[in-house]
Amino acid sequence: MSTAERREGRVARDHWEVALPDGRVVPWTGFHVGPAGLAPEEFAGICRRLLGMDPPAAEAAAREELVPVGADRDRPGIVIYSPPLAKRMYEGAIERLAAGEPAEDWPTILEARSVCLAHADDLLVGRTGPWRQAAAGHPTVEVPDLDHFHLSHALLKLADGPADRWSRILGPVIDRLRADPACVVRVYALDAPLRVLLLWLGRVAGLDRLLVEANSPEISERWGHKAVLHPTARAAGELATPVPGRAPFDVLDEESALTPLYRAFGLAVPRLPGYTVEWDGALGDAAASGGTRTEPGGAPHEAGGRPAGRAGAPGTNGACANGGSGSAEASFAARLRLAARLLRERYGLRRGCLKPVRGGTGQRIHVGVPLDDPAALAALAHRAARSGEDHLLEAHADYLRHTVTGHEFLLAPSLHVRGGRLADGMALQFLNGTVWEGNVFLDEATHAAFGITGDHYARVRRAMAAFVQVFQGRGLVNGGIDFAIARVGGRFGDTPLVAMQDLNLSACGADYLHAFLDESRGALAAPGRAGGGVSAATKVIRPAPGMDLPRLRRLVDRRTPTSYARALTSVPGNWGLIAVACPDAVRAAEEVLALEARLAS
């Protein structure tokens, strides 16, 4: 009997601890799920047992049998939202726990808020209490495994178990697929565990193809990260030293020809000066992905679920599980110094921003990095190398700012893809430091009220349209790109730059803004307006420990002829999302901020 089955239905936080890379053991607190995960060899074994093939063959099969589609919301489907491995949400949680800070419960957040995107007849798959509350009134499948961090891992363990058990629990999913072969499975991202799961479900249901509302793996894994916007430090370092006095924009253009996007598609996107700092070791090998799991009364377990202190099979993380490769860290530090030198010498910059090339919601970002301070760079290199992943050293952006009724917005708009097409308008972000905390919808009629000029609005829209055009027919279904309207100083002086900064080519937070906006246009439809002329704002809140979704809805939900407010998500004591729609964008922002303040008082 597996660990998950032995603890079926118990709250994971009552019995899990986490052994950190520095040797400390801390409670795994603040989560509705545990930290268990599948080691690479365990995942490969499950893949062979479920599909009769190894993971590489499963990846090839997925390209034939799993079809990315931008589905109509009025077509019933199946919703399975699990943290994608590429976003490294577990590693982010470990970093917060190591710092003694509360971590966001992303598995529960993603499950609970996914209900906002569901059609009334969608079949919802999940396992946590907040998800169960949000899903009330929908058909559901509850997965009895609270030990695994990733819902996809919990589902794979279930599928790998006794047939009478998985057929009983997953029967409604299989029946739905058999009854409607054109049923669409909506997922956050189609990563390797979900590919194996969906291949297995499709085959059990007797389908030749299974439709998935998600980007193709090539889009999300090869192109859905920051590194595609920048050259590597090594490649840029091989360019001839710019002639003194050469315009910085010319240097930026020359370096842009070295970016993956330009090399593959000839697409030169607007960007800030910056360089990818590559990690030469295996992904996460610097400290077992930063997260050793310990089960009270048992042996320590590493992030993948393998007993600690054992070397893994070739190609796994085990060889460097307790400290990583010194040579890999030294190479990483040298490339970080090179990137800092290039920013100083080519652009006259003094400050940078160091961030992992993959990551979500603006976490694990270091701003204001002194580019001429060897000690500071060495400390950051050591800390960044512990996660064992590529990073980006970019010019520090001083965003243009605009105040709306006391709230200062940074001009960091994001644009989005819905159903494979460029979505209307743009979303201006609410930010807490570098962390995303909601959006306000802007369009041609409203962007100026938030300090975005007509020229900047048009340039951002053109850049996004060119990006979407390049990926037409390549499996791009959804996602968002964050832009900066900012000054970087140095040889650019006071000139504002308009630049792509972050690619989130998967489901993203602004999906909830657009879905709520669609709903609000119907709720606020009036004679002469026909549902148009409506803006909306979403805002992340920190609900009190007892503030579950029904209680939050009693405080938030309301409708008047000119205003519509809803509580979208609540994970009590951790994370929530509220939304307000009005005919005017400024008023929508004002009302959602006022509502947040009332809830906090």
Order of alpha helices (4+ residues) and beta strands (2+ residues): alpha-beta-beta-alpha-alpha-beta-beta-alpha-alpha-beta-alpha-beta-alpha-alpha-beta-alpha-beta-alpha-alpha-alpha-beta-beta-beta-alpha-beta-beta-alpha-beta-beta-beta-beta-beta-beta-beta-beta-alpha-beta-beta-alpha-beta-alpha-beta-beta-beta-alpha
